[in-house]
Amino acid sequence: MTDFASISRADLTARRKRLRWQRRLRAAQSAWRLMVVMGLAGAAIWAMTLPGWVIRSANQVEIEGNEFLSADAVRSLLPIIYPKSLWELKSSSMARQLEAKGPIAKAVVTRHLFPPSLTVAVQERRPVAIAYPATANPSQSPSAGATSSDSPVGLLDPTGAWISLENYTTIDPSIPLPTLKVIGIDRQYRTQWTTFYRDLDAYQTRSANPVKILEINWSNPANLILITELGTVHLGTYDIRFPEQLRALTQMRQLSEKIDLAQLAYIDLTNPKTPLVQMRGETSEVNPSTNQSINPVSASAPVDLAPAEPSREEDYESDKYGQNDGQDDATSDPSTRLSGW
C-alpha cells in the first residue's frame, strides 16, 4: 500500500505541472490536426473552383460502344449545358437520363480528372422493324404518322422495346430505317416479339434460300398474316409451330413456276403439314413436289377434300388423342390443299 505520508509537497507540485503540460500538448496536437484538415479542405475547394476542372465543350466527351448512332448524336442526348464544372456532373443521373431516351438501352458515365473529361459507354437499341398501329397505312412514309398522338408510328428492337420514331429520326436523320413493317402489335403481344423475331431472324440469315418477308400484320392475334415475295400467308395464332411454318414456306418457293401468283389470294400455313392455297375465283389441289395443279374446280362449287372414311381402329385412335390432322378445316374450307407434303 502506498504510503501517502512519504510523498512530499514538492513531488505533488511537479506531478501537477507535468499533467498540465501533457494536457496543453494534446490540445496543441488537436489544434494542429484541425488546422491541417481545414487547410486540405480549403485547398480542395480552391482546386475545384479552378477553371481547369470544367467541361467546356462536347469535344471533352468521349463516346464508346455506339454502332448506329453517331458520336455527335449521343452527345446531343447528354443533359449538359456547356461550360459545366466537372464536379457538378452526376454520373448516375446522366446515365439514367440517357437510358430514358429511346435509342439507348444502357449507359455508363465516367468522370476523369486528368485531363478533365467524360467517357460515355452506351449500348444501343437496334431497330429491326417499323411498328404501325392497326389503323395506319404502312404504304405511306413512316414520318407521316410519327407525330400523330392517336396513332403513333414507332420502331421495335429485337426485345420488343418501342422506340419513338420522331425522337429517333430527330437525333440522327442519316440512320437508315428498317424495311420490315409490323402492323397492329399491341403492348400485350410485344412479349411474344422476342421469340418471334429470334426465329424470323434465324430463318432469314441462316436458311439456304429463305422467302423474303416484307410485312407482318398482327392486328388479329388469332390469324397472324405475313406479306412475302410469294404473296399473303396466313399463319393462324402465333405458337411454337412458327419455325416449321417458315420451313414449309421455303418449300413453296417454286410455286410461282406452276401457279400465277397474280391469281393467288393467300397461302394458308395454319397447319404446316397440310398447307392450303386459296386462288382467286377457283380452288385446285396442288402437289408440292411438282407444283402442278390437280383437279381445278370452281370456288363457288362445294369441294370435298376429306380423305376416305377411316376404319374403326383409326377413328378410335383419332378420338383418343383428339387429332384430326386438319381434316375438318380441309373439308369446310374451299381452299387448295397441298397433297403429298
Secondary structure, 3 states (H helix, E strand, C coil): CCCHHHCCHHHHHHHHHHHHHHHHHHHHHHHHHHHHHHHHHHHHHHHHCCCCCEECCHHHEEEECCCCCCHHHHHHCCCCCCCEEHHHCCHHHHHHHHHCCCCEEEEEEEEECCCCEEEEEEEECCCCEEEECCCCCCCCCHHHCCCCCCCCCEEECCCCCEEEHHHHHHHCCCCCCCCCEEECCCHHHHHHHHHHHHHHHHHHHHCCCCCCEEEEECCCCCCEEEEECCCEEEEECCCCCHHHHHHHHHHCHHHHHCCCHHHEEEEECCCCCCCEEEECCEEEEEECCCCEEEEEEECCCCCCCCCCCCCHHHHHHHHHHCCCCCHHHHHHCCCEEECCC
